[in-house]
Amino acid sequence: MAAYMIVVDSEVHDREQADRLSMRIAELIEASGGKYLIRGTPSLSLGPGAPPASITVSEFETLDGLNTAFGQDEVIKLRLERREYVESVAFMVEGL
């Protein structure tokens, strides 16, 4: 069953640094079999409040593949560094 990593950035404190780290993470995830489906800024909020700063959705063939990709030492290091510049939440979801 396919698995997805969903990252919602609520606030970005340093866009240049966040983008630099995100691009490096994306390279590692794609090299590990991940495919990015969405990387962008919502243009409209359908509920109360403003939309988040950005949303990223990546797809893997399996949850194990997703866990392996995001469990790489380099990915963990980059995600921890990214937290200095971005407030975000991430979810792993199995689905279609």
N, C-alpha and C positions, 0 to 999 in steps of 0.2 A: 504494500500500500504506500502511496506517495506520502511524503512528509514535507512540511513547510516551516520555515523560520520567518516569523513576522516581527519586525522591529519598528516601533513607533517612537519617533523623536519628538518629545514635547517642547523642548527648548534647546536651541543651539547657541552656545556662548562664543564660539570661534569657528565660523564656517570654513575657513581655509584649512585649519588643522583637522577639523572633523572630516572634510572631504578627502584630505590626503590619507588619513587613516582608513576611511571607508573604501577608498579605491584599492588600497593594499589588501584589506580584508577580502574584498570582492575577487581579486586575483587569486588568492589562496582558496576561496570557496569554489570558484569556477574550476580551478585545477583539481579540486577534490570531487568533481561531479555535480556540483550545484549549478542551478540555472536561475538567473534572476528574472522574475516575472514582472515586478514593479519596483521602481526606484524613482521616487518623485515626491512632489509637494501636492497635497490635496488642494483642489481649486474651490471646493465648496464643502461646508459643514452641513450635514443634514439634521444635526441636533443642536442643543444649546451649546454656546461657546464657540471659540475659534477652532479651526482645524489644526492638527499637529503640524510641526515644522516640516516633517517628512515621514514617509512610510516606505519600508522596504520589505518585499516578499521574495524569498528564494525557495526553490523547489528541489527536492532530492527524491530519488527512487524509493528510498526506505528511511525509516526513523534511525536505523543504525548508521546509515550513510551520513545523515544529518549530524548525529552525535559525534561521529568520527571527524567530520570536517570541522565542526565548531569546537571540538576537543583538542585540536592541534595546539601545541605550545605557542607557536607564533600567533595564531588567531586569538588565543586567550590573552596573550600579552598586548596585542593591538586593541582588543576590545576594552581591556582595562585602561589603557592609555586614552582611548576615545572618550571614556567617562569623564575625563578632565574638561572636555569641551562640549559635551552633549548630555542632556538629561533624557533618558530613554527607557523603555521597557521592551522586553523581547519575549516571544512565546514560540514554543515548538508545538505544531499541530499535525496529527495524522489525518488524512482525508482522501478525497477522490484521487 
